[in-house]
Amino acid sequence: LEHRLTTSGYVLPPGLVRRVLIAWMRGDIVVLMGQPGTGKSLFANLLGRAMEAELDLDAPLVVPIRADFDEAEFIGYERLDGSPEYRDFTRVVLETEDPLEARVVILEEFNLAAIETYLSSVLVATQDQERLIRLPAGGEAQLPIDTFIIATCNSYRDEPETRTRVSSPTKRRSTVITMPNILGDLYDEDPNGAVLKLAIQLIETERARVETRGGRGAVAQFDGLRLANLSTLTGLSSLSAEVQESLRNVANAILDTPSGRSWFTMGILRDVALNIAHADRDKDAELLALGESVADKLVHQLRGSFSEVEDLRAACAELPNAAE
């Protein structure tokens, strides 16, 4: 499974796959918590697809959670005529014809809604010897033993206006794994070269993704343009020396601060790198693309004290849009 994830271009935190699988073996729900861009959703989806391929499972069931989600949205409800209306989780997992087969369920944005309002039946069933869940219109079903639930979750402390707290009973039935900021860890190992190497790797991964779509006959309308731009970068030497230095200085100025270390993630670096990749291959165009990324993406993520942005201000002073 780890090999499948890493060959797809995902920078895998050491031991993460093992931690998730052992939590599932114990019967826990796995909750991945962390800053946006740390790869929570990508990891969950890649792991589900890898298990599908390696173990010949059905495709993972992805359930996007909304702020108004409740048990009727997750399990189902009773119609006015008394018949049941089942949702995907019930149809695919609880009513499955193969209850002994493993099934991966991904809950995206786990805590956008109050978790107990939609997941209470499942939480109770995980602790019940019979694993029974009551269905609408008087039915009931067993929660299959190998129902592997993995959820993505942003911290309530960071986003109290949009997230709900995860209660103690939910935590008791869960393994909560904080996704590390891999970008920060790799930066510590190689402050001068890690960001540039990763930027190129992220661009190459994106190019491979576009090529894969073409290989299976699913070319999007603008994929030709994407591929033409991304193919102009064949390695770090394809970038001008000036943009390499500026990108290194900007990234270092952010990652050297505690607050910057928390939010400057692989997902954000990918956006910056792709912005540069889609620019013309000359110094001025690449520097402008970097400067626009700072203005459009990085400045809006800043937090902490004014003193923490002084190095970033200096790193941006020579960019074409420094005034912006």
N, C-alpha and C positions, 0 to 999 in steps of 0.2 A: 504493500500500500504506500509506504514511504517513497519507494522508487517511482511509482506512478505519479505521485504528487510532484516530486522534484523534477522529473523529466518533462512535466508540463510547464516548467518555468517558475513554479511557486517556490519561494524561499521559505523553507520549512523550519519552524522552531524545533530545536532538538528535543526528542522525546514526546512531542505533542500527540502524535498518533497513538502511541502506547498508552498515554494517560487517558485518552478518550475511550479507547477500546476496553481498558480495565474498568473504567467507570461504568460502561455499558454492561460488562460482564457482572458487575455487582448489582445491577438493576437501577442505577441512577439515571436521571436526565442530565445531560451535559450542557452547561451554559457557558458560552464563550463571551467574556466581557472585555471591553477595551475601547480605546479611542477609535473614531472612524478612520479607516485607512490601514488598520493593522491586519486586515485580511481575514476577519472572522467569517463573513459570508462566503468568501472565495474558498477558504479552507473547508467549510462545511459542505459546500457543493462539490468540491474536488474529491473529498473523502467519500461522499455518497456515491459519486460516479466511479471512483476506484473500486469500492466494494461491489458495485453493480458488475463491473467488468471482471474482477478477480473471483468473485463468489457466485456469479451468475444470478444475481438478485434482480428484482424489479427496480426500475429507476426510483431514486429517492422522491418522496412526496414533500413538496415545498409548500408551506402554508404561510403567506404573508399576514402578519398580525396588524390590525388597524386599531385606532384608539377606541372604537366603539365595539370591539370584539367581545362576544359573550359565548356561553355554551351552545346557544342555538346556532351560532355561526360555525362553531367548531365541531359539535356532535350532530346537531340537527334539531328539528322541532316537530310538533304535532300540528298537522293541518286542521282547518275548521271541520273537515269531514271525519276527523279522527285517525286518518292515515299518517304514517311517519314520512317526513322529508329529511333524508340523511345528507350530511355534508361529506366532503372528500375523505376526511379522516375515518369516518364510520364506514363508508363504502369500501375504502381501500385497505384499511387496517383491521377494524373490528369485524367486518363482514367478509374477510378474506376466505378463500377456499383453501388456502395453505397456511394455517395458523402456526405451523412449526417452522416456517421459513422466516428468516430475518427480514426486517423492513426498516429502512432509514427514513426518519421524518425530520424535516428541517423547519424550525419555527423562526422565521425572519422577524427581527425587531420584537423579540419576546416580551419586553416590558413596555411597549407602547400602550397596552391596555392592562388593567389590573389582572394579574395572572390567575388568581383564584376564580374570577368571573367566567373564564372559559376553559380552564384546565383542571378544575377541582376534581372532576370525576376521574381523570387520569392519575392525578397525584394520589388520590385515595386508593385506586386500584393497584398502584405499584407497591403498596404496603399491605394489600389484602391477599390472603392465601389463595382465594379463588379468583382474584383479579377481575372481578365482575364490574361492569359499567352498565348503568341503567340507560336504556335508549328511549327516545320519544315513543308515545303511544303504548307504553307498557312493556316494551321489549327489553332484553338485556343481552349483553355479549361479553366475552372474555377478552381482556387485553392480552394479545400474544406475548409470550415470554420475551422473545427477541424483537420487541418494538424498540428500536434505538432512536431516541429523541435527542437531537442536538439543536440548541437554540442560540441565537445571537442577541446580545444585550449591551446597550450603552448605559453607562453609569448614571443613576439617579442624581448622584452628587454633582456630576458635571452638567446634566441637562434636566434639572428639576421641573422645568416648564413643560417638557414633552414626555418625560419618562415617569413610570410608577416605581415605587419601592418593591423590592423582592422580599417577601415576608419570610420569617423564620421557618414556618412549616415547608415552604417551597425550597428554601436552602437546605433543609434537612433531607429532602428527597433528591437533591441535585449535587453534582460536582461542578463548582464554579471555577473556571479556569481563566485567569487574566491573560489575555493575549499580549505577549511582549512586543515592544517596538523593535522589530528586527533591524530596522534602519539604524536606530541608535546603537544597538549592540555591535553591528558590523562597523559602524563609524568608530567606536572605541578601539576596535582591533586595528583599524587602518584609517586614521583621520585624514590623511592626504589623498588616499585613492579610492576609498570605499564608495563614496557617493557617485563618482564618475563611472566606476565599473558597474554599479547597480543601475545607473541611468541607461547605459548602453544595453544591459541585460533586459531591462524592462521594455525598451524599444524593440529588441529582437524578439521578445516574447509576443509583443503585440503584432509584429509582422508575421510570425508563425501562426498566430490565431487567424489573421486575415487569409493567409495562404490555405489554412485548414478548411475554412469556409468555402474557398474556391474549389478545393479538392473534392468536397462532397456535394458540389453543385448548389451551394447556398450563398452565392455571391450577392452581396447587397449592392444597391445602386452606386454608392460612392466608394466601394472597395477598391476599384481600379485606381482612383486618386489616392486613397490611403496607401495602397501598396507602392505606388510610384514614389510617394514622399518617403515612406519608411525605408524603402530599398536604397535610398541615397546614403544611408548610414550603414557602413559595413564594419564599423569598429570605432574605437575612441579617436583614432587618427582622422576620421571623417569630420570631426568637429573642429572648428577653429580653436587655436590656442587661447584666444581671448575669452571665448565663451566657456571653455573648460575652467579657466582660472576664476572667472566670475561666478560660475555655478558652484565651484568648490568654496569660494569665499562666502557666498550667500548661505549655503548649507551649513558650513562650519559656524557661522555667526548665530544661526538658529540652534543647532544641536549642542552648542557649548553652554546654553542656558537651560536651567531646570524646566521652565515652562515650555520652551521650544522642543526639548527632548520628549515632552509628553504628547505633542500634537503633530510634529513633523514626521510623518509615517511613510511607508512604502507607497501607499495609495496616492499621497500628495506628490511624492517625488515622481511617480509615474505620470501624473498630469503635467508636471513641469517638463519632464523629459520629452513627452509626446508633443508638447507645444513647440519645443525647439526642433524636434524631428520634422514637423510639418512646415518649418520655415525653409527659405532658400538656403543653399549651402554657401553662404558667405558670412564674413564676420559681422557686418552691420545687421543683417537680417536675424542672425542667431542671437545676438545681444539684445535686439529689440524683443524677440520672442521670450527670452528670459525675463527682461524687464516687465513685459506685459503679464507674465506669470506671477511675478512678485506682486504687482498691483492688483491683479484680478483674483489671485488665489491665496498667496501667503500673508499679505497684510491683514486680510479678513480673519485669519486664524490667530493673530497675535493676542497674547494675554500676558499677565504679569505686570512688572513695573516698567516705567519709561527707561530706566537705566539698562534694562535687558535688551533694548533694541538699538543701542548706540552702535554696536558692531555691525548690525544689519544695515543701519543707515549708511555707515561708511562703506560697506560692501556694495551698496547700490548707487553710490555717488557718481560713478562713471558710466552707468547704464544710460542708453539713449533717452529713456523716459524718466530720468531720476527725479525731475520735478513732480511728476505724477505720483 
